[in-house]
């Protein structure tokens, strides 16, 4: 039997044993009852290696969310002062009850062993709308999980007024390999595991190894980004996931303590100027014709450099990541042109030509 299967079998036996007992068990009692430990001892395996195996199993179960409790028994035999228990009541999430404003919430529903959790109807609708948009977007990870959560929540929301419009379409510019990295990094964030990868820095046009504590994932302007602490540089950094390669998650690394992370700095920043992006800055002057110039002024996009006839303005932008900035300018068509530097103006022209060629290939108008 493969080692991974043996481990799962052993951990399931451990769970079943603890749940079936109404009193805590010592380590010796557990080893005697669980086949995976008992056979190792019967095969004259080192008790210390069995102890380490048991500690690993216990740690993994706790990380997976199993509420394994440890009681102290000062009167126990040497080495057996700890007793382990797992209540079946702790396996269930609180009963979710939708309430309306001003309605009373019973202390506990009949036949329920867990206290209820209150969720106002207004909040429930917001969650349902977000899940609806998420589940219909194939570009986002965990769409299947969102579909399952949406069905469970809307079962209690069912009414003649239950209507959800079509979800907005969000197309990711990242390829399948990058989206697979999103899944793995998402799991690393959840389990607080460190990660290693090679990263292509566009500013230096070089590839270097990075080791990080992954903090959060961002989806900005159709691309995925990782917010993390760079362990070698001891600084927060933002990495575009499509520029990663050779990604490895450290499964046995020590986890770091939970922390509160305020992502407002990242969520409000433009994709071309994210905090923690260590790419060098480029100053770009963009000419905008009216009414785009009026829109940019009202929305404080860039810094006004010059005003010209007919409402045309020149606005200055600080850019760290050129690709999303050029794609942002592309969305405005001929209402914008890059005046300086010349290399950025050339890059925008080349991007427009590639898009025009793509439309020709598909039979559209250039």
Long-range contacts (C-beta under 8 A, 24 or more apart in sequence): 6-36, 7-36, 7-57, 9-36, 10-34, 10-35, 10-36, 10-37, 10-57, 11-57, 11-60, 11-61, 14-57, 14-61, 15-61, 15-66, 15-86, 18-68, 18-84, 18-85, 18-86, 19-86, 19-87, 19-88, 19-91, 21-85, 23-85, 24-69, 24-71, 24-83, 24-84, 24-85, 25-83, 25-84, 25-85, 26-73, 26-76, 26-77, 26-80, 26-82, 26-83, 26-84, 27-51, 27-54, 27-79, 27-80, 27-82, 27-84, 28-80, 30-54, 30-84, 58-84, 63-191, 66-91, 67-91, 89-113, 89-114, 93-117, 96-156, 98-124, 98-156, 98-157, 121-157, 124-153, 124-156, 124-157, 125-157, 127-153, 128-153, 128-154, 128-157, 128-164, 129-164, 132-164, 132-167, 133-167, 133-168, 134-167, 135-167, 136-166, 136-167, 137-167, 137-168, 137-169, 137-170, 139-170, 139-171, 139-172, 139-179, 140-170, 140-172, 140-219, 141-179, 141-182, 141-183, 141-186, 142-183, 142-186, 170-219, 170-222, 171-222, 172-219, 172-222, 172-223, 172-224, 173-222, 173-223, 173-242, 174-222, 174-223, 174-224, 174-241, 174-242, 175-242, 178-224, 178-241, 178-242, 178-244, 179-224, 181-224, 181-241, 181-244, 181-247, 182-217, 182-224, 182-241, 184-247, 184-249, 185-214, 185-217, 185-226, 185-241, 185-247, 185-249, 186-217, 187-249, 188-214, 188-249, 189-214, 189-215, 189-216, 189-217, 191-255, 192-255, 192-256, 192-258, 193-249, 193-250, 193-251, 193-253, 193-255, 194-231, 194-249, 194-250, 194-253, 194-256, 195-228, 195-247, 195-248, 195-249, 195-250, 196-246, 196-247, 196-248, 196-250, 197-239, 197-244, 197-245, 197-246, 197-247, 197-248, 198-244, 198-245, 198-246, 199-239, 199-243, 199-244, 199-245, 200-243, 200-245, 201-243, 201-278, 201-279, 202-243, 202-279, 202-321, 202-322, 203-278, 203-279, 203-280, 203-320, 207-245, 210-237, 210-239, 212-237, 212-239, 213-256, 215-261, 216-261, 216-263, 216-266, 218-263, 218-266, 218-267, 218-274, 220-271, 220-274, 220-324, 221-271, 221-272, 221-324, 221-327, 221-328, 222-327, 223-271, 223-324, 225-271, 225-274, 227-261, 227-263, 227-266, 227-276, 235-276, 236-275, 236-276, 237-276, 237-277, 237-278, 238-266, 238-274, 238-275, 238-276, 238-277, 240-321, 270-324, 270-325, 270-328, 271-321, 271-324, 271-325, 271-328, 272-317, 272-319, 272-320, 272-321, 272-322, 272-323, 272-324, 272-325, 272-328, 273-318, 273-319, 273-320, 273-321, 274-320, 274-321, 277-320, 277-321, 279-320, 279-321, 280-320, 281-318, 281-319, 281-320, 282-318, 282-319, 282-320, 282-322, 282-341, 282-344, 283-316, 283-317, 283-318, 283-319, 283-341, 284-316, 284-317, 284-318, 284-319, 284-325, 284-338, 284-340, 284-341, 284-344, 285-314, 285-315, 285-316, 285-317, 285-338, 285-339, 285-340, 286-314, 286-315, 286-316, 286-317, 286-329, 286-336, 286-337, 286-338, 286-339, 287-312, 287-313, 287-314, 287-336, 287-337, 287-338, 287-339, 288-312, 288-313, 288-314, 288-315, 288-332, 288-335, 288-336, 289-335, 289-336, 292-332, 292-335, 292-336, 314-339, 322-347, 326-351, 327-351, 330-355
